[in-house]
């Protein structure tokens, strides 16, 4: 592989990574929720689940079908 082929491959890979980063940033800004997590808590024989949705604009916590916190930042 000569020097020009290496530079061309690096330039293509850098451009692809930059486009992917811009696309993911656009999705994160445009959508309300982009992080979904589930927390399982074992207390004795009792098992409860908490669901968390969060993004740049909203955060929501649901504890076994009861909404605990829904906060909208603007």
Order of alpha helices (4+ residues) and beta strands (2+ residues): alpha-beta-beta-beta-beta
